[in-house]
Amino acid sequence: MSQLNPPWTDGLRRLLDHANLVLQQGNRAAAAEDMAQAAELLFLQAKKEGDLEEKKRLIKRGTKLLEVSVRLADDVPQEFSARMKPMASGETVPDKALATAFEELNTLIGLKSVKAEVESIIAVLAIQKEREAVGLKPNDRTLHYVFTGNPGTGKTTVARIFSKLLYGCGILQSDKCIETDRAGLVAGHIGQTAIKTDEVIQNSLDGVLFIDEAYLLCGNDDNKDFGNEAIGTLLNRMENYRDRLVVIVAGYTAPMSKFLKSNPGLSSRFTEFLHFEDYSASELVELFLKHCENGEYLLTESAQQKLRTIFEETVANKDEHFGNGRFIRNIFGDTIKNQSVRLSKCETSRTREQLSTIEAEDIIVLGEQSKVPVTNEKVVSLENSNIDTVAIINSLKKFGFNEKDARQKINVAIQAGFKEEEEIIKYIFSLR
């Protein structure tokens, strides 16, 4: 950790000593100004600091001083008080955004490799900004990313945090993160997709555009698939707004790899990758306990032991599309339902302790996700349905399905109640 410059710390100490002196004399406005200047000094030092932990510490200390300053007086100089106010709807002050984002990142459960990579990215960006400040040429680095991994591993959450970090570093002008998917970009008629996609991009300028399950944009090779039109528009705008837009595409690892190979423009623009690993059994327990904490529930010792056993077995037998956080949300929801049913059978009035306690019997043991078997008697006539099965089959072929397998999986999806093309494809990938 770098050492503070003695003259700098002397100046900070003099400001704070004077603030305490004038505050004792009843001059709140003068004390507020001294503290605001001290906060500004901390923010300036933070910008020069190369060590990330020290940078965060300085920003946190400066933010606290500034909060005290604003509370002391209403007439704090505008350049200081402005730091504590939103600059626009959905935006926060850069220095505070940076500190908040790092705090949010570090409190996430698991994701050790992702956290390390994000911190290294921010370190590189901070150094490049310092190089620019002293007249050195910065190294060009793309900030468009591919997030890969199973659902429920935190990809969307990290994208939101990433937008705040980029804003805090001065790379972007806002901390907004616009989230969308194929449905948000693709229209149903010729000529409308480019307009729809462009509207989303315009709303994302100076921030991050996060496209979940981006592989669904990769449709057929013919000109009738509007997903290809959305990709073309996206690539064009990424070039036009290279300094105002960061795009993150996310999805399952294998489909995303094929998605990037489907268009040379994609593979050339998306060269940075972050992979999100599945949660371990102990991390799943932490996630469940976090849900309990947020909902004001407590687990008995036997309930915790049962939970660990379930999660260890689940992780040992998981498939390649394990739901992670979604799996936890489902179990938690079922557990609360079971607890409610159990308590409703009590004839006496229920105590606060009973209402907040989860017993072992409330936690259900989940089997494998049921998959609807396809038999000759249950086969749906795809040709007679209103679903464009040819388009779906052609899309699935691009991801390694043969026609027979694709038809069988479409049949499963229809029997499961899915009627829209996009829903069918998503369901098929969840079974793969």
Protein Blocks (a to p, Z undefined) as FASTA:
>chain_A
ZZddfklmmmmmmmmmmmmmmmmnopaklmmmmmmmmmmmmmmmmmmpmblklmmmmmmm
mmmmmmmmmmmpmkbcfklmmmmpcfbghiacfklmmmmmmmmmmmpggjllmmmmmmmm
mmmmmmmmmmmmnopacddddfbdcdeddehiommmmmmmmmmmmmmnomambfcdcddd
fklmpccbehklmmmmmmmmmmmgoiacddehkllmmccfbfkbmklmmmmmmmmmmmmm
mmlcccdddddfklmmmmmmmpmklmmmmmcdcddddddfklmmmmmmmmmmmnopacdf
klmmmmmmmmmmmmmmpcfkbgklmmmmmmmmmmmmmmmmmmmmpmbdcdfklmmpccfk
lpccddddddddddfklpccfklpcbdfklmmmmmmmnopafklmmmmmmmmmmnopabf
klmmmmmmmmZZ
